[in-house]
Amino acid sequence: MLAVNPGSLASHGRFADKYQLPFPLLADTERKAATAYGVLKPNGKSIQRTVVVLDKEGVVRYVKQGMPSTQELLEVLEKL
C-alpha cells in the first residue's frame, strides 16, 4: 500500500509519524501522478481525494473519488 499526496516530504514525515502509518507516503509535488490519474480539480492546483487500487500487474481495478467505506475497500481487496 502507498499513499500519494502533493505535500512536501517533510509534511509527509510529520503526518506518518503522527498517525503511525505502516506504509510509505509519496510526494507528488509536481502533480504528475495527479495529472496522470485525472484527479486534479478544474483549477489545476487542488486535488480531489481519490482512492485507486491497482493489482500486482499495475492494472487499475478500482477508482473512487472521496473516501470509500472500510467495508467497500475490504471487498475490493478480497476480489484481488
N, C-alpha and C positions, 0 to 999 in steps of 0.2 A: 504494500500500500504506500502511496505517495500523496502528498498534497502540494498543489501549486498555487502560488499567490504572487501578486506583483510587488509585494513588500520587499524590503531590503533583507539581506542575510542576517543583519543584527536584529531586526524586529522578529524575524523567524526564530532565531535562537531564544529570544526572551519568551516568545509565545510557547515554543516547545517546552522550555523549562517550566513555565508557569503551569501548563496543563499536563506535563509529563507524558508527552506524546511518544508512542513506541514506533513511530515511522518518520522518515525524513520529510522535511518541507523544502520544496524547491522554489527558488526566487525567479520569477518571470518579470524582471524589472523592465525589460524592453517590450513586454506584452506579446511576444512571439507565439507562445503557446495559446494564449487567449485569442489571438487573431486566428491561429490555425484551427481552433475548435469553435470559432464563431460565437464567443461569449462576451465580446465587448459590447457595451451599451452604445447607442447611437452617437454619443458624444466622443467616442473613441478613446476615452480615458478610463472610465469606470468599467468594472467587470461584473457581470451578472453571476452570482453564485451558481455554480453548476456542478453536478456530480457526473463523472464519466467513468464507466467501468470498462476496462479492456481485458481481453482474455490473454492467455500466455503467449499467443502469437501476435499480440498487439492490435487485434481487431476490436473495434468499439462494439460492445454488446449492450450498453445501457447508457442513456443520457437523460438527465432530468434537471431542469432549471429549478432553483430553490433548494430546499433541503428535504429529501425524502425521509420517510419514517425509518427507524431502525429495522422494523419488520420487513419493509419493502426491500431494503438493501440486503438483508439476510436472504430473502427469497431469490434475489438476483444472483447473489454469490453462490447459493446452493445449486443453481442451474448450471453454473460453470464447472 
